[in-house]
Amino acid sequence: MKKKKLKSITKVKKDVWDLFSKYIRLKYSDWRGNVSCITCNKIFHWKNIQAGHFIQGRHNAVLFDERNVHPQCYSCNCCKHGNLIPYYEFMLKKYGKQVIEELKRKDKEIKQFTRPEFEAMKIKLKKKIKKLEIST
């Protein structure tokens, strides 16, 4: 019997990111599946918007922190590199300066996720997504 080859940790991380991104976009969507970009306020269906990071660079310590990731349109997230001035204003209003400073400190931490951590995250995210899909 052949052994099933394990996915690389990079592929497992991408799988978790895909789930996390879906969760973030669904979390902020309404019952029709529409969500507004937090930086330009344009409305999109959750499938046509991205999950943009406030602290750029996708460092592991803040990569999956829900306070650091919100729905953003392609233009704001990619073309405008996060559209950081309106993003900062959103963060300040939603969380306050203390959380912003905490995320900045956390970004300097070195975090290496293990395969079991990723697997646990996948299970948790699938449950959260299922709950959101049922409620919409």
FILUMVO-182759 format. One record per residue: x, y, z of N, C-alpha, C in turn; chain; residue number from 1; residue in one letter. Coordinates in steps of 0.2 Angstrom, whole numbers, plus 5000, padded with zeros to 4 digits. Layout:
<rs>
nx:ny:nz:cax:cay:caz:cx:cy:cz:chain:resi:resn
X:Y:Z:X:Y:Z:X:Y:Z:A:NUM:a
...
</rs>
This chain:
<rs>
nx:ny:nz:cax:cay:caz:cx:cy:cz:chain:resi:resn
5004:4994:5000:5000:5000:5000:5004:5006:5000:A:1:m
5003:5011:4996:5007:5017:4995:5005:5022:5001:A:2:k
5010:5025:5003:5009:5030:5008:5007:5037:5005:A:3:k
5002:5040:5008:5000:5046:5005:5005:5052:5007:A:4:k
5007:5055:5001:5012:5060:5002:5009:5067:5006:A:5:k
5013:5069:5011:5010:5075:5014:5011:5081:5010:A:6:l
5007:5086:5011:5008:5092:5007:5014:5096:5011:A:7:k
5017:5100:5007:5022:5104:5010:5019:5109:5015:A:8:s
5023:5111:5019:5020:5116:5024:5018:5123:5021:A:9:i
5021:5124:5015:5019:5130:5011:5012:5129:5009:A:10:t
5011:5123:5006:5004:5122:5003:4999:5122:5009:A:11:k
5001:5119:5014:4996:5119:5020:4995:5126:5022:A:12:v
5000:5130:5023:4999:5137:5025:4994:5141:5020:A:13:k
4995:5139:5013:4991:5142:5008:4984:5140:5009:A:14:k
4983:5134:5010:4976:5131:5011:4972:5135:5017:A:15:d
4976:5136:5023:4974:5139:5029:4972:5147:5027:A:16:v
4977:5150:5023:4975:5157:5021:4969:5157:5017:A:17:w
4968:5152:5012:4962:5153:5008:4956:5152:5012:A:18:d
4956:5148:5017:4950:5147:5022:4949:5154:5026:A:19:l
4955:5156:5028:4955:5162:5032:4952:5168:5028:A:20:f
4954:5169:5022:4952:5174:5018:4944:5174:5017:A:21:s
4942:5168:5015:4935:5166:5014:4931:5168:5020:A:22:k
4934:5166:5026:4930:5168:5033:4930:5175:5034:A:23:y
4935:5179:5032:4935:5186:5033:4930:5189:5029:A:24:i
4930:5187:5022:4925:5190:5018:4918:5189:5019:A:25:r
4917:5183:5021:4910:5181:5023:4908:5184:5030:A:26:l
4912:5185:5034:4911:5188:5041:4908:5195:5040:A:27:k
4910:5199:5035:4908:5205:5034:4903:5206:5029:A:28:y
4900:5201:5026:4895:5201:5021:4888:5201:5024:A:29:s
4884:5204:5020:4877:5204:5022:4873:5198:5020:A:30:d
4867:5197:5021:4863:5191:5019:4863:5190:5012:A:31:w
4864:5195:5008:4864:5194:5000:4871:5192:4998:A:32:r
4876:5192:5003:4883:5191:5001:4887:5197:4999:A:33:g
4884:5203:5000:4888:5209:4998:4892:5212:5004:A:34:n
4897:5215:5003:4902:5217:5008:4905:5224:5005:A:35:v
4906:5228:5009:4910:5235:5007:4917:5234:5008:A:36:s
4921:5237:5004:4928:5238:5005:4929:5243:5011:A:37:c
4933:5241:5015:4934:5245:5022:4937:5252:5020:A:38:i
4941:5252:5014:4944:5258:5013:4941:5263:5008:A:39:t
4937:5260:5003:4934:5265:4998:4926:5264:4999:A:40:c
4924:5260:5003:4917:5259:5004:4913:5256:4998:A:41:n
4916:5254:4992:4912:5252:4987:4910:5245:4989:A:42:k
4904:5243:4986:4901:5236:4988:4903:5231:4982:A:43:i
4904:5225:4985:4906:5219:4981:4903:5213:4984:A:44:f
4902:5208:4979:4900:5202:4982:4906:5199:4986:A:45:h
4905:5195:4991:4911:5193:4995:4916:5189:4991:A:46:w
4914:5186:4985:4918:5182:4981:4923:5186:4977:A:47:k
4921:5193:4976:4924:5197:4972:4928:5203:4976:A:48:n
4930:5201:4982:4934:5206:4986:4939:5202:4989:A:49:i
4944:5205:4992:4950:5202:4995:4950:5203:5002:A:50:q
4954:5199:5005:4956:5200:5012:4962:5204:5013:A:51:a
4962:5210:5015:4968:5214:5015:4971:5215:5022:A:52:g
4977:5216:5022:4981:5216:5029:4982:5224:5030:A:53:h
4981:5226:5036:4982:5232:5039:4990:5233:5039:A:54:f
4993:5228:5043:5000:5228:5043:5003:5224:5037:A:55:i
5006:5227:5032:5008:5223:5026:5014:5218:5027:A:56:q
5015:5214:5022:5020:5210:5022:5019:5203:5024:A:57:g
5013:5202:5027:5010:5195:5028:5015:5191:5033:A:58:r
5018:5195:5038:5022:5191:5043:5018:5186:5047:A:59:h
5020:5181:5049:5017:5176:5052:5013:5178:5058:A:60:n
5016:5182:5062:5013:5184:5069:5007:5187:5068:A:61:a
5006:5191:5063:4999:5195:5062:4996:5192:5056:A:62:v
4998:5187:5052:4995:5185:5046:4988:5183:5047:A:63:l
4986:5179:5052:4980:5176:5054:4976:5180:5060:A:64:f
4978:5186:5061:4975:5190:5067:4969:5193:5063:A:65:d
4963:5191:5066:4957:5194:5063:4957:5202:5063:A:66:e
4960:5205:5068:4960:5212:5069:4964:5215:5064:A:67:r
4969:5212:5060:4973:5214:5055:4971:5213:5048:A:68:n
4965:5210:5047:4963:5208:5040:4956:5210:5039:A:69:v
4954:5213:5034:4947:5215:5033:4946:5215:5025:A:70:h
4940:5216:5023:4938:5216:5016:4941:5222:5013:A:71:p
4944:5221:5007:4946:5226:5003:4946:5224:4996:A:72:q
4944:5229:4991:4944:5228:4984:4951:5227:4981:A:73:c
4951:5225:4975:4957:5224:4972:4961:5230:4971:A:74:y
4958:5235:4970:4961:5242:4968:4964:5245:4975:A:75:s
4960:5244:4980:4963:5247:4987:4969:5242:4989:A:76:c
4968:5236:4989:4973:5231:4992:4979:5230:4988:A:77:n
4978:5230:4981:4984:5229:4977:4987:5235:4974:A:78:c
4982:5239:4970:4985:5245:4966:4987:5250:4971:A:79:c
4983:5251:4976:4985:5257:4981:4989:5254:4987:A:80:k
4991:5248:4987:4995:5245:4992:4992:5245:4999:A:81:h
4986:5244:4999:4982:5244:5005:4978:5250:5007:A:82:g
4979:5255:5003:4976:5261:5004:4976:5263:5011:A:83:n
4982:5264:5014:4984:5264:5021:4981:5270:5025:A:84:l
4980:5276:5022:4977:5281:5026:4970:5280:5028:A:85:i
4966:5278:5023:4959:5276:5025:4959:5270:5030:A:86:p
4964:5265:5028:4964:5259:5033:4966:5261:5040:A:87:y
4970:5265:5041:4972:5267:5047:4966:5271:5051:A:88:y
4963:5275:5047:4957:5278:5050:4952:5273:5052:A:89:e
4950:5268:5048:4946:5263:5050:4948:5259:5056:A:90:f
4954:5257:5056:4957:5254:5062:4957:5258:5069:A:91:m
4958:5264:5068:4958:5269:5074:4951:5269:5077:A:92:l
4946:5270:5072:4939:5270:5074:4936:5263:5077:A:93:k
4938:5258:5074:4936:5251:5075:4939:5248:5082:A:94:k
4946:5249:5082:4949:5246:5088:4953:5251:5092:A:95:y
4955:5257:5090:4958:5261:5094:4966:5260:5094:A:96:g
4969:5265:5096:4977:5266:5095:4980:5260:5099:A:97:k
4977:5258:5104:4980:5252:5108:4981:5246:5104:A:98:q
4976:5244:5100:4976:5238:5096:4981:5239:5090:A:99:v
4981:5245:5088:4986:5246:5082:4993:5245:5085:A:100:i
4994:5248:5091:5001:5247:5093:5003:5240:5095:A:101:e
4998:5236:5097:4999:5229:5099:5000:5225:5093:A:102:e
4997:5227:5087:4998:5223:5081:5005:5225:5078:A:103:l
5007:5231:5079:5014:5233:5077:5019:5230:5081:A:104:k
5018:5229:5087:5023:5225:5091:5023:5218:5089:A:105:r
5017:5215:5089:5016:5208:5087:5020:5206:5080:A:106:k
5019:5211:5075:5022:5210:5069:5030:5209:5069:A:107:d
5033:5211:5074:5040:5211:5075:5042:5204:5078:A:108:k
5037:5200:5080:5038:5193:5083:5040:5188:5077:A:109:e
5044:5183:5079:5045:5178:5074:5040:5172:5076:A:110:i
5036:5170:5071:5032:5165:5072:5032:5160:5067:A:111:k
5033:5153:5069:5034:5148:5064:5028:5143:5066:A:112:q
5023:5142:5061:5017:5138:5063:5020:5131:5061:A:113:f
5017:5126:5065:5018:5119:5064:5012:5116:5060:A:114:t
5013:5110:5057:5008:5107:5054:5002:5106:5058:A:115:r
5003:5103:5065:4997:5103:5069:4993:5109:5070:A:116:p
4997:5115:5071:4994:5121:5072:4989:5123:5066:A:117:e
4992:5122:5060:4989:5123:5054:4982:5119:5053:A:118:f
4983:5113:5055:4978:5108:5054:4972:5110:5059:A:119:e
4974:5112:5065:4969:5115:5070:4965:5121:5068:A:120:a
4969:5125:5064:4966:5131:5062:4961:5130:5056:A:121:m
4963:5125:5052:4959:5123:5046:4952:5120:5049:A:122:k
4952:5116:5054:4946:5114:5057:4942:5119:5060:A:123:i
4945:5124:5064:4941:5129:5067:4938:5134:5061:A:124:k
4942:5135:5056:4940:5140:5051:4934:5137:5047:A:125:l
4934:5130:5046:4929:5127:5042:4923:5127:5046:A:126:k
4923:5127:5053:4917:5127:5057:4914:5134:5057:A:127:k
4919:5139:5057:4916:5146:5057:4913:5148:5050:A:128:k
4916:5145:5045:4913:5147:5038:4906:5143:5038:A:129:i
4906:5137:5040:4900:5134:5040:4894:5137:5043:A:130:k
4896:5140:5049:4891:5144:5053:4889:5150:5050:A:131:k
4893:5153:5046:4892:5159:5043:4887:5158:5037:A:132:l
4889:5152:5033:4885:5150:5027:4878:5149:5029:A:133:e
4877:5146:5035:4870:5144:5037:4866:5150:5039:A:134:i
4870:5155:5042:4866:5161:5044:4864:5166:5038:A:135:s
4867:5165:5032:4866:5169:5027:4861:5167:5022:A:136:t
</rs>
